[in-house]
Every structure is written in C-alpha cells, then in structure tokens.
Amino acid sequence: MTMRDHKTHASQDWEQMDSFFRKDESCAVAIGFFDGVHRGHKAVIRRLVDVARETSLPSVVVILIPNERLIKERKRLCTLEDCFNMILDLGVDIIMPMPWSEKKPSDFPVSENETCAAESVTCGHSAINDIQALFEQIGAQVFVTGNPDQITLEDVKTVAVETVMHSGLPVTTDRILKALQSGKMEEVQEYLGRTHYYYGRVIPGAGRGRTVGMPTANMTVAPGLQLPAFGVYATRIKVRNRWYEGLTNIGNRPTVDASEKVTVETHILDFDDAIYGEEVILEIHAYIRPTLKFDSIIDVRDQVKRDIAAAGTIHGREQIE
C-alpha cells in the first residue's frame, strides 16, 4: 500500500511540533496512537473532519509513534502505513507522525484558536484524556472521547465525542489485541468495524503441502504486528487483484517441524499458480481449530479436508463431494 497524495508532515521532535502549531494559520487537531483505526478512532476523526469543515480549518491528525520501550511492550494491530491510509480515507487533510515522548499533557505545544481532539491515550506521565492542563494552555475548543457531563471547565467550549461501545464496553485497541490473541475474530471485527487483515509477500516454504495435494502460500507479516491465536482459520486472500477463499494455519507445525518457527501459510481454494515474491492481502475471518500434532501426513490431509469443509460453511460455500 502506498501513501496517498495528501500532505504528510514528519515531525522529529517536540520542537518541530511546536513550530508547526505556532504558525498563524489555525487548524483542527486530533492526537493519538490510532493503532488499528477502530470504530472509536473513526468517531473521533470523523467529528474532527466535520468540525474542521464547519470552521473552514484544515484537519490535522497527529499520530504518536511508539518509542522502543512501547514497541517491546506491546504489539500493533496495523502498520503505520496502513494507519495513515485508513485515516486519510476518512477525509483528513494532514497527517503528522510524531515520536512518542515522555511528556506531560501540559507540555503539548498548541497555540490559540485551535481545535484539539484527544484520543484516550497515555502521553508521558498521565492520560491525555485527563486534559485540564491542556485546556488551560489551549484556551480554545477541545473535543474528547468520553462522557460530556464529566467536562466541567466553564471557560472552554467543548464538543464531546461519545465513547463507542460494544457489548457494554468501550472499544479500545487493548480489547481488540486481547480478542485477537484469543482468536475471537468475530469480536475483533465488531470492534474494528471491518475484517482484520495482513499485508505480506509470498515466500518459498518447505513444499510439504504440495506433496499431499494441498499446496500452501507462505507469507511474510510485518514485524511488530500481533498475530491471532495459533490455529487454523477461514480466510480470504487477495492475489493478483482477485479474492479467493482460503484456509490458513498460523503458528508452528508440530507434525512436520520440531522447531518453534511461526509461519502464516494459506491453502488457496481453486488456485494452483506459483506466486512466490508476489504481494497478497490476507483477511482473517473465523477461527476453526487449534494447532494439532498428527501421527502421519495422511492424518493431516484428512483433517485439512475437514477444515476446508468447515471454512466453506463459514464462507457460505456449497460443498461439492
């Protein structure tokens, strides 16, 4: 995926951020990690775009880039490039990537006459959503996720964006990551408002699938992304601009490989071309079963046939004997 022809300002530090925001031209701003661009993020960004249009201001989304500590502590739902493109698709004028810093909200550089939106994130030592210090510094419009009744500062005009809920709980990146780690793909889809997917490139594998008549496409996944729970999934895969149904094993392969190497390999239904080196998109639709160890390759083949039937049922595909 490539970046759109929109303005993207890369900020290296808070001083450059300060320079950008202290220009005479005002703008509407949202700040956050926006990992996954889930339904809650979309609500904030759409409100930002609406307010920007109503006030004839450019809309700016500041994406906080995790530092090394955060990268080690937690996986991501999507790459930064995917994040940028999904946000641009919502009509934002400018995206400004900014390295996450150990700063307090009161240190965030904003000038007067700006509109600011804060996703519920932690910025330094306290949460941006706890923004009294930010209110006092800005002296301008601010809209935040959460309950409008909790915003009490009289001198600040606020436009609240209601927290997006699912099954009585706020939609958050952490909840999506936990659902993904448990293989609860229906829950992941409900939180995201879309099917979860991975971009990758097909790489050579051991070729064992082809020897039993069920070839698989091994694909790369960007480092740092959270994979679903290990197991077998009903999937769809986009190859050469066409979608195919698939059956994907994510994890190790204890029957044929004693190592702990993690792979993402897909048996593509009704497809038998060699696609090494080609880019693909893999949508994860539903969990079928955990990773199992079998006594023989024949047992593997029989189980895969059952898995294909299960995937067909999930996809609404008519089974042909």
Helices and strands as residue ranges (DSSP letters): E 7-8, H 14-21, E 28-32, H 39-54, E 59-65, H 68-73, H 80-88, E 94-99, G 105-107, E 115-118, E 122-123, E 126-127, H 132-138, E 142-144, G 148-150, E 165-166, E 169-170, H 173-181, H 185-192, E 196-203, H 208-211, E 217-219, E 231-239, E 242-251, E 263-268, E 279-289, H 297-315
